[in-house]
Amino acid sequence: MTQSPYDVKTVVLRKNIDKSEAMDIVEEKKTDPFKSLLSRPKKEDVHVHSLNLYYECILMVSGKYVADYFRKANHTISVDSNVHEVSLGDGIFPIRSKSGITKAFVGSRGKNKIDLKLEEHVFVEEEDVLTFDHHGRDVEFPFKIDSKTVENYPQQLLDENIQNTKKSEMTYDDAVEKLQTQLKKPLETDVRNLNEEFVLSDISEIFIPIFEARLIGPKKKVAIIRIDAVRKKVL
């Protein structure tokens, strides 16, 4: 097996309900997937075929993008009406010619404008965190991670439940690439001396305990109820 070039943290969140409590929620909600605008089956017409606990991976990546570069820029300044040009370094910048309409509005004593063609030294620093569900879709992360909310021996727990563990379908490389794309904003077309760096801060696999109930309803229709065992919430 090829070793990952990334240092990946493994976290398992603690469930806040057990299987019997999950079953109570399922029994209460089991007719919902089969209801329609006109009818809802009776509870006795819906059978709970199975209820299993799964650990589903949320892949979290965080990092920082820094860059500096030079870009061309135009800056306009206002000068007195009797100024005809400005000297800056080795450059001479003449006033902007006024149109007839401008002269009519501001008169001969109106401020003159000078366009300075300069170069700006730009510094960029962007940080972000992205999270993906086990299918690789972007998701929000609503969970709190601290010593009270995580399992003490995450890898051991996952090994004991390996058949019910859903790893991420997204590769680490793809997740990192998405983060880089998110952080690196499109640059101007005319830049020079670009220095840029992407720093990967962290990759974590955070496993969420999910109770999944398989239901058999009228006409043998099958439905699934999923319960977030951390927030005690039907998904």
N, C-alpha and C positions, 0 to 999 in steps of 0.2 A: 504494500500500500504506500502510495506517494505521500510524503509528509507535507502538510500545508506550510507555505512560506509565511503565513500570518500567525500571530499570537492571538488566538481566539479564546475569549472568556465564555464559560458556560454557566448560565444562571437558570435555576428552576424556581418559579414562584410557588409559594405555599397555597394549597387550596383551603378555602374557608368554609366549605361544606363537604359532608361525606356522601357516600352513595345513597343512603336512605333519605337524606335531605334532598338530594338531587331527584330521587324518584318521586318525592312529594311534589316538587315543582313540575315534573313531567306529568304526573297525574292531573294536576290542576290545569295545565296548559295543553294537554294532548289532543283536544278537539280543534284547537286553533288552526293547524295546517290543513284541516279538511273542511273548514267552514266556507260558505259562499255568501253572496249577497242575500240569498233567500232562505238558506238553511244552515244548520249546524248539527252534526251527528251527536247522538247521545254518547256519554262517556263509556258506557258498556259496549258500544259498537267500535271502539278504538282499543286495540291491543298493543301493549308495550312488548315488542318482540325481544329487545335487548337494551341494556344500558351499560356503556363502557366508558372508562376514563382514558383520555388520550392526553399526550403532552405535545402541543403544537409549537413549532419554533417561530419566533419573531427574530429576524436578523436585523441587528442595529449596527450602523457604521457611523463614525464621526471623524471629522478631520478639518484641516485648515489649508487654504490656498493663499499664498502671498506672492506678490509680483511688483516689480517696478519697471518703468519704461519711460521713454520720451515720446511726446506726440506734438505735432504741429497744432498751433492754435492762433486764432485772431482775437485780439482784445481792442475794443474801441474806447478811447478816452476823449473827454471834452477839454478844449483849451480856449483861451480868450480869442476874441474875434481878430485881434491884431497878430496872432501867432500863425505863421505859415508853414512851419515844419518843426519837428522835434528830433534831436540827436540822442541816440541811445546806443552806447558802446560804439561799434563801428558802423552802425546803421543810421540812415537819415530817413525819416518818415514824414512825408508831406501831408498836408491837410486833405480831407476828402472834399472833392468839388461839390458845391451845392447846386441843387436843381433850381429851376426858376420858381417852382411852387414853394420850395423851402425859403428862398430869399424873400418871396412875397409875404410869408407868414412871420419870419423872425427878423427880417431886415438885415442890413449890412453889419449890424453890431451883434448879431446872434452868435452864440458859441460855435466854434469850429470843431469838427470831429477829425480824429486821426486814428487810422486803423494800424495797429501794431501786429505785425506777423512775428510771432514768438514761438518758443518751444517750452512745453511744460514737462516737468519731471513728476510723474504720477506714481503714487504708492497705493497698492490694493491689498486688503487683508479681509478674507471672508472665512467664516466658520459655520458649520452646520452639522446636523444629525439627521440621518434618514433611517426609517424603519420599514421593513418589508414582512408581510405575512409568509407562511410557509409555501405559498404559491408564487412568491416573488412580487406581489402587488404592494404598492405604497399604502401604508396604513398609519394612522395616528397611534401613539403609544400612551394609553391612559393609566398605566400602572406605576406605582411607587416602588422603588427598589431600595431597600435598606436591610439591616440585619433582622428585622422583625417580619419581613415579607418574603424572604428567600429561604430555600432549603439549605441545610448545612453541608450535605453531601450530594450535590447535584448529579455528578457523573454516576455515582453508585445507584441513585434512584432511576436514572435513565436506563442504565444497564439492566436493572431489574424489570423495567417495563419496555424493553427494546421493541417488542412487537406492537406496542401502542404508542410509539414515539414517531412523530411526523417531522422529519428534518426539513430544512429549507430546500426547495427546488432551485433556488438561485445560488449560483456560485459566488464565492467571496470576490473573485475578480470582477464579476458583473456588478456586484453591489458597490465595490470601490470605484469602478468606472462611472456608475450613475452619480455617486457623490462628487467625483471630480467634475463631471459635466454640470452638476448643479452649482458648484462653487465657482467654476471658471466662466465668467461672463464673457460674451463676445467682445473682442478688442476692436479699437478703431483700425481702419485699414492702413493708415500711414503712421506706423510706430517704428522706433528703432531702439537698439540696446535693451531688448526685453530680457529680464531676469525673472524667472518664475519657479515656484516650488510648491509641491503638494505634500502635506504632512498628514499621514494617517494616524489619528489619535487612538482609535479603539474599534475593535470588532467584537461584538457579543452575540451569542446565541441565547436567547431568553425563551425558555419553554413555559408555556401557559397551560395549566391543567383545564381541560375541557371535557365535560360529560356529554356524551352523544347518545341519544336515544333513537332507536329505530322503531317506528310505529307502523302498524297495519290497520288501515281504516276500512270503511265500507267499500265493497267491490274490490277488496284486496289491494287498494291503493296504498302505496308506501310513502312515508314522510319521515323527516328527520327533525328532531329538536336538539339544539346545541345549547349548553349552559356553561357560561364562564364561571368556573369554580372559585375564582378569586373574588369577583365582584358579585357573585350570586345572581347573575343576570342572564336571561334568555337572549341569545344572539340572533 
